[in-house]
Amino acid sequence: MPTLAEVEREACSCIRCPLAGGRTNVVFGVGDPHADLMLVGEGPGRDEDLAGVPFVGRSGKLLDKLLLQEMGLDRRSCYIANVVKCRPPGNRDPRPAEMAACRGYLDAQLDLIQPRVVVTLGNVATRAVMGTNDTIGHLRGRTYPFRHGSRGHGCLVPTYHPAAVLRGGGEAMAQMRADLVRAKEELVRPGNVAGEATGGVAGEATGGAAGEAAGPPAVAGQVHR
């Protein structure tokens, strides 16, 4: 099996899809290659394309803030990647063919890092990793068993994309906080996997997100990225 550095070198010269023609940098991933927590977004934006690092703009600053406040972690303590490694024009959602062309790199990251907990950020990343057409507003609020590579157990916690939270206001913010607390609980749970998805009142966060409603947010139709 190749190393993570070897996969990154291959990705940096990739021309598998038309996104390669418009990129400034390949945005492969950043963080601890042995992390227990991996966060997966949809694709680079303008700031990320220029820097070659995921989540460095306003969304990244919010993600860093929430990781520290709700999980006590910074980006050096986790690994952050995207479904596609090159910026889609105009920050549009990546297309199915583009995600398929790039999927081998994400799969290799998951295989090599073997995180115990995966947090997917937004509709695109959640649908790609979970293989579903359901919306993030219905999928978030629960924990799902997730196995990849040689690791025998793990879990996935879907939540909103930080850009959607910036647009969506206080309720979306509270729900993303709750999801990150849920991920933190899974990191310290022995075995950290259940036979089915879990959720409900017992799984909701306390503290800053205590006011979270049980169902999907009222803004779920708009908070979708």
C-alpha positions in Angstrom: 0.0 0.0 0.0 1.4 3.5 -0.8 2.1 6.0 1.9 0.0 9.1 2.4 2.8 11.2 1.0 3.0 9.1 -2.1 -0.8 9.4 -2.6 -0.5 13.2 -2.2 2.3 13.4 -4.8 0.1 11.5 -7.3 -2.8 13.8 -6.6 -0.7 16.9 -7.2 -0.2 15.8 -10.8 -3.7 14.5 -11.3 -5.5 15.4 -14.6 -8.4 12.9 -14.2 -11.1 15.5 -14.6 -11.5 19.0 -16.0 -11.1 20.6 -12.6 -7.4 20.2 -13.0 -7.3 22.8 -15.7 -8.6 25.6 -13.4 -6.7 24.9 -10.2 -3.9 26.9 -8.6 -3.1 24.2 -6.2 -4.2 20.7 -5.4 -5.8 20.8 -1.9 -5.0 17.3 -0.7 -5.4 17.5 3.1 -3.9 18.7 6.3 -3.3 17.5 9.9 -2.2 14.4 11.8 -1.9 11.4 9.5 -2.5 9.2 12.5 -5.5 11.1 13.8 -8.5 9.5 15.4 -10.8 12.2 13.9 -11.1 13.0 10.2 -13.3 15.8 8.8 -14.4 15.6 5.2 -15.7 18.6 3.3 -16.9 18.9 -0.3 -14.1 20.8 -2.1 -11.7 23.8 -2.0 -12.9 27.3 -2.4 -11.0 30.3 -3.6 -8.9 30.8 -0.5 -8.1 27.1 -0.3 -7.1 26.9 -3.9 -4.7 29.8 -3.4 -3.2 28.4 -0.2 -3.3 24.7 -1.1 -4.8 24.0 2.4 -8.4 23.0 3.2 -10.7 25.3 5.2 -8.6 28.5 5.5 -11.2 31.2 4.7 -14.2 32.3 6.9 -15.5 28.8 7.0 -12.2 27.4 8.1 -12.0 30.0 10.9 -15.4 29.0 12.1 -14.5 25.3 11.9 -11.3 25.9 13.9 -13.3 27.8 16.6 -15.9 25.1 17.0 -13.4 22.3 17.0 -11.6 24.0 19.9 -14.7 25.1 21.8 -16.7 21.8 21.5 -14.0 19.2 21.2 -10.9 20.8 22.7 -9.0 20.1 19.4 -7.1 22.1 16.8 -6.5 21.1 13.2 -3.1 19.6 14.2 -4.9 17.0 16.3 -7.2 15.8 13.4 -7.1 15.4 9.7 -9.1 17.5 7.3 -9.7 16.7 3.6 -12.3 17.1 0.9 -14.2 14.9 -1.5 -12.5 16.7 -4.5 -9.0 18.1 -4.3 -9.4 20.9 -6.9 -11.6 23.9 -6.8 -14.9 23.7 -8.8 -15.4 26.9 -10.9 -17.3 29.6 -9.0 -17.4 27.4 -5.9 -20.2 25.3 -7.3 -20.9 21.8 -6.0 -18.6 19.2 -7.5 -20.3 17.1 -10.2 -20.7 13.3 -9.9 -18.0 12.6 -12.5 -15.6 14.9 -10.7 -16.2 13.2 -7.4 -15.9 9.8 -9.0 -12.5 10.8 -10.6 -11.2 12.0 -7.2 -12.8 9.2 -5.0 -9.7 7.1 -5.0 -7.7 9.8 -3.2 -10.3 10.1 -0.5 -10.5 6.3 -0.1 -6.8 6.1 0.2 -6.8 8.8 2.9 -9.4 6.9 4.8 -7.5 3.6 4.4 -4.2 5.0 5.5 -5.4 7.3 8.3 -8.0 4.9 9.6 -9.9 7.4 11.8 -12.1 6.2 14.5 -14.6 9.0 13.9 -15.4 10.7 10.6 -17.3 14.0 10.5 -18.8 14.9 7.2 -19.4 18.6 6.5 -22.5 19.3 4.5 -24.7 17.6 1.9 -22.1 16.9 -0.7 -19.6 15.3 1.6 -22.2 13.4 3.6 -23.9 12.0 0.5 -20.6 11.0 -1.1 -19.2 9.2 2.0 -22.4 7.6 3.1 -23.7 6.7 -0.4 -27.1 8.3 0.2 -29.3 10.9 -1.5 -30.8 12.0 1.8 -30.3 15.6 3.0 -28.0 16.7 5.8 -31.0 18.2 7.6 -32.4 14.6 8.0 -29.1 12.8 8.5 -27.5 14.9 11.1 -28.3 14.5 14.8 -27.3 10.8 14.7 -24.2 8.6 14.7 -23.7 5.9 12.0 -21.4 2.9 12.0 -18.6 3.4 9.5 -15.9 0.9 8.5 -13.1 1.6 6.1 -9.9 -0.3 5.3 -8.6 -2.7 7.9 -10.1 -0.9 10.9 -12.8 -3.1 12.4 -15.0 -0.4 13.8 -15.6 3.3 13.6 -18.4 5.8 13.2 -19.6 8.7 11.1 -21.2 11.9 12.4 -22.7 14.1 9.7 -23.1 17.9 10.3 -23.5 21.1 8.4 -20.8 22.7 6.3 -19.4 25.8 8.2 -20.3 28.0 5.2 -24.0 27.0 5.6 -23.8 27.7 9.3 -22.5 31.2 8.6 -25.6 31.8 6.4 -28.0 29.8 8.6 -27.8 31.6 11.9 -28.1 30.6 15.5 -30.1 27.4 15.2 -27.7 25.9 12.6 -24.8 26.9 14.8 -26.3 25.2 17.8 -26.9 22.0 15.9 -23.4 21.9 14.5 -22.0 22.4 18.0 -24.2 19.5 19.2 -22.9 17.3 16.3 -19.3 18.0 17.3 -20.0 17.2 20.9 -21.5 13.9 19.6 -18.3 13.2 17.7 -16.2 14.0 20.8 -18.3 11.5 22.8 -17.6 8.9 20.2 -13.9 9.5 20.3 -13.8 8.5 24.0 -16.4 5.7 23.8 -14.8 2.2 24.0 -15.3 0.5 20.7 -17.1 3.7 19.4 -19.6 1.8 17.2 -23.2 0.7 17.6 -25.2 -1.7 15.5 -27.4 1.1 14.2 -27.6 4.8 14.0 -28.1 6.5 17.4 -29.6 9.8 18.3 -32.5 11.3 20.1 -32.4 13.4 23.3 -29.7 11.4 25.0 -27.3 12.0 22.1 -27.8 15.8 22.0 -25.1 18.2 23.2 -25.3 20.1 26.5 -23.9 23.5 27.2 -23.7 25.9 24.3 -26.0 23.8 22.2 -28.5 22.8 24.8 -31.3 24.6 23.1 -31.2 22.3 20.1 -34.5 21.0 18.7 -35.0 17.3 18.3 -35.7 17.5 14.5 -34.0 19.0 11.5 -33.7 22.8 11.6 -36.3 25.1 10.3 -33.7 26.4 7.8 -32.8 22.9 6.6 -34.0 23.8 3.1 -31.5 26.6 2.9 -28.7 25.2 5.0 -27.6 22.5 2.7 -24.0 22.9 1.6 
